[in-house]
Amino acid sequence: MEKILENIWGIFVGLGWWMLNRLTAKIDALEKEKADSSAVVINSGLLHETDKRIDAIHHSTVPRQEYKSDIASLHIRINDLERIKQDKVQSIRIVDGEKDKPGGKNK
């Protein structure tokens, strides 16, 4: 019985070792394919240039300048509303039943 358990234990250790090796190989492959920061900066610059070219040929449903002006006017309007906004109630008086009635008891 002990011999069988020792053999099964060896099989489980072997399977675990094999799975660990596959996992580390996949992680290494992901690390190898990962872009470094210089590639990200280069792609960012290329995207910015593409945006400029699209703006130059006005190839969109709404020109970018018009879109930017719409967003800017919305921000201005929101800020104006925030400044204009006032509470209509200037004073608050708490009325407590019999205290404020004529002839009531004032404490």
N, C-alpha and C positions, 0 to 999 in steps of 0.2 A: 504494500500500500504506500509506504514511504517512497519507494522508487518511482511510482506513478506520479505522486505529488511533486517530486523533484523534477521529473521530466516536464510536467505541465507548467511548473514555475519557470523553467527555462524557456518554454515556448512563449509565455506571457512576457518575459523580459525581452526576448528576441523581437516580438511584435511591437513592444513599446519602443525599443531602440530604432526599429525600422520606421515607425511613425515619427519619431523625433527627428530622424535624418531627413525624411520627406518635408517636414514642417520647416526645418532650418533651410533646406534647399529652396523652398518657395519664398521664404522671407528674404534670402539672399538675392533671388531673382527680382523681387520687388524693389529692393534697395538699388540694384544695378540699373533698373529701368527708370528710377526716379530722377526727375530733372533737377539740376542744381540751380542756384539762385540766378546765375548769369543768364541762363536760358529763359527764365521767367522775365527778367528785365528786358531782354531782346524782344520777346514776344509782346510785351507790354508796349514797347516803342512801335512795333509793327502795327498793333491794333490802333494806336493813336494816329499813325499815319493813314491807316485805312479810313478812320473816322473823318480825317481832314479831307481825303479824296472824295468820300461820299458827300460831304458838305459842299465841296467845290462843284460837283455835278448835279446837286440837288436831287439825288435819286432816292426819294422817300415820299411817303404820302403827304407829310407836312414838313416843310423846310425846318432845319434845326434851329435857325435864328428865330423863326416864329414860335416854335415850341418853347425855346428858352425865354422869350419875351412873355409868353402866356404863363409860364411857371413863375416868372419874376413878378408879374402883375398880380397873380394869386397870393404870393407872399406879402406883397405890399398891402393888398386888400385885407388880408388876415391881420396884419399888424395894425392897420387903421381901425378895424373893428375892435381890436383889443384895447386900443387907446380910447375910443369913443364910448365903449361899454361903461355904463354906470348903473348903480342900483337905483331903482325908482323909489324905494322906501328910504326916507331920510331919518325917521324916528320910529321907534317901536315902543308901544305902551302895553304893558301886561295888565289885562283886566282879570280880576279874580272875583267872580260871582257877586257876593253881597257887599264887598268893600267899596266898590265904585258906584253902586246904586244910590240914588238919592234916598236919604234916610237910612242907609245901611250903616253897619258898624265899621268905622275906620280904625284900624289898629296902628 
